[in-house]
């Protein structure tokens, strides 16, 4: 996995949630510049605090985002993991 995989996931998640990219940056309290750098694969060392806030804004878990970035899952694994993350977040609500 890589910054590309993370960027792909982030873009898909925004579409799935039906929110704007600017709204994600606002909810995560990160600069639009940082957000767009993540989306364009132009960032290689995102802060953990950024990933945590981004996960919250995208209604997923920080661990899920970190697994995409650092893990070795395939696209199918990523989809399966995300379904599990959604189920977990719903159970916590």
C-alpha positions in Angstrom: 0.0 0.0 0.0 1.0 3.6 -0.4 0.1 7.2 -0.5 -1.7 6.4 -3.8 -3.9 3.7 -2.1 -4.7 6.1 0.7 -5.5 8.9 -1.7 -7.8 6.6 -3.7 -9.6 5.5 -0.5 -10.0 9.0 0.7 -11.6 10.1 -2.6 -13.9 7.1 -2.6 -14.9 7.7 1.0 -15.8 11.4 0.3 -18.1 10.2 -2.5 -19.6 7.5 -0.4 -20.4 9.9 2.4 -21.7 12.5 0.0 -19.8 15.4 1.5 -17.5 17.9 -0.2 -13.8 17.9 0.1 -13.8 21.3 1.7 -16.2 19.9 4.3 -13.9 17.1 5.2 -11.0 19.5 5.8 -13.3 21.6 8.0 -14.6 18.6 10.0 -11.1 17.3 10.4 -9.7 20.7 11.3 -6.9 20.4 8.9 -5.8 22.9 6.3 -7.3 22.5 2.8 -3.7 22.4 1.5 -2.9 19.4 3.7 -6.1 17.7 2.6 -5.5 18.3 -1.1 -1.9 17.1 -0.7 -3.2 13.8 0.8 -5.7 13.5 -2.1 -3.0 14.1 -4.7 -0.5 11.7 -3.2 1.8 14.7 -2.5 2.3 13.9 1.1 4.5 11.1 2.5 4.6 11.8 6.2 1.2 12.8 7.5 1.1 13.4 11.2 -0.7 10.8 13.3 -2.9 13.6 14.7 -4.0 14.5 11.2 -4.9 10.8 10.4 -6.9 10.6 13.7 -8.9 13.8 12.9 -9.3 12.7 9.3 -10.7 9.3 10.3 -13.2 11.0 12.6 -14.3 13.3 9.8 -14.6 10.3 7.4 -16.5 8.2 9.9 -13.9 5.5 10.0 -11.1 4.5 12.4 -7.5 5.8 12.5 -6.3 2.2 12.4 -8.2 1.6 9.2 -6.5 4.6 7.5 -3.1 3.5 8.8 -3.6 0.0 7.6 -4.3 1.3 4.1 -1.2 3.5 4.2 1.2 1.0 5.8 -0.4 -2.3 5.3 -0.2 -4.8 2.5 -3.8 -5.4 1.8 -5.2 -5.7 -1.7 -8.2 -3.6 -2.9 -10.5 -6.5 -2.0 -9.0 -6.6 1.5 -9.5 -2.9 1.9 -13.2 -3.1 1.0 -13.7 -6.0 3.4 -11.8 -4.1 6.2 -13.8 -1.0 5.6 -17.1 -2.9 5.9 -15.8 -4.2 9.3 -14.8 -0.6 10.3 -18.3 0.6 9.4 -19.9 -2.2 11.4 -17.7 -1.4 14.4 -18.5 2.3 14.3 -22.2 1.7 14.1 -22.0 -0.7 17.1 -20.2 2.0 19.1 -22.9 4.6 18.3 
